[in-house]
Amino acid sequence: MINIALTLVFSVVMLVFMAYPAMRIVDFIEKKVTLSEQVHNILLISITILLSLLIGLFLKFA
């Protein structure tokens, strides 16, 4: 249980820093495929959360 809590603490901190890479990734995807604004926003938020969780896992277990 403590591992999950520490991973989430690390991930919450990284949310701010992962916003820019997520914007760049979504812009790259948008150049390849046309996206509506709603899909763009959902993709941006989900990639931001995914990247921050991945960094949080890396910080916890590496």
Long-range contacts (C-beta under 8 A, 24 or more apart in sequence): 3-60, 6-60, 7-53, 7-56, 7-57, 7-60, 8-56, 9-56, 10-55, 10-56, 10-59, 10-60, 11-52, 11-53, 11-55, 11-56, 11-57, 12-52, 12-56, 14-51, 14-52, 14-55, 14-56, 14-59, 15-48, 15-49, 15-52, 17-52, 18-48, 18-51, 18-52, 18-55, 19-48, 21-51, 22-47, 22-48, 22-51
